[in-house]
């Protein structure tokens, strides 16, 4: 996979954080997003900037129940080498109608 991308849209699976303890799943999900983007863009984890709306979406259902996946857009700044991650859309949630 080429590491010289400028921008990309990813659906990041976060279900792996459910394998651990419940106490800090949302924090692990944020770290997983950071590692995923760093791996796909060929930068270090400290160079990945996660926008506040991504953070709020992952923490929206509390620390114990983050969403199973999140769709984000990552844009790399050529001058600074940092990658900014913004939320594209929230996952579609099926609701039951009575």
Buried (B, 14 or more C-beta within 10 A) or exposed (E): EEEEBEEBEBEBEBEEBBEEEEEEBBBBBBEBBBEBBBEBBBBEEEBBBBBEEBBEBBBEEEBEEBBEEBBBBBBBEEEEEBBBBBBEEEEEEEEEEE
